[in-house]
Amino acid sequence: MEIQASAAFMIQANSLNAVRDTLAATQAAPAKTPEQHADVILQLSAAAQRLMS
């Protein structure tokens, strides 16, 4: 049981790192056009969904 919890924790940590990386990338290069804004929203939404699953 402890191994499963540890594995789940590692997966969750990796997902959180992916969300942080996505957020950092969007902050480093702010969107300027509506299409870029939409892309950022989609990237952050996908990262959040991965974190929740």
LONUDO-812441 format. One line per 2 residues: for each residue x, y, z of C-alpha. Coordinates in steps of 0.5 Angstrom, whole numbers. Example, Ala and Ser with C-alpha at 12.3 -4.5 7.8 and 13.67 -1.06 7.14 Angstrom:
% LONUDO-812441
25:-9:16 | 27:-2:14
% end
This chain:
% LONUDO-812441
0:0:0 | 6:5:2
9:4:-5 | 2:5:-9
2:12:-5 | 9:14:-6
8:12:-14 | 2:17:-14
5:22:-10 | 11:22:-15
6:22:-21 | 2:28:-17
9:32:-16 | 11:31:-24
4:34:-26 | 5:40:-21
12:41:-24 | 9:41:-31
3:46:-29 | 9:50:-26
13:50:-32 | 7:52:-37
6:58:-32 | 13:60:-32
13:59:-40 | 7:64:-41
9:69:-36 | 16:69:-39
13:71:-46 | 7:74:-45
1:73:-50 | 0:79:-55
-5:77:-60 | -12:74:-58
-10:67:-61 | -4:67:-57
-8:69:-51 | -13:63:-53
-7:58:-53 | -4:60:-46
-11:59:-44 | -11:52:-47
-4:50:-45 | -6:52:-37
-13:48:-38 | -10:42:-40
-4:42:-35 | -10:43:-29
-13:37:-32 | -7:33:-32
-6:35:-25 | -13:34:-23
-13:27:-26
% end
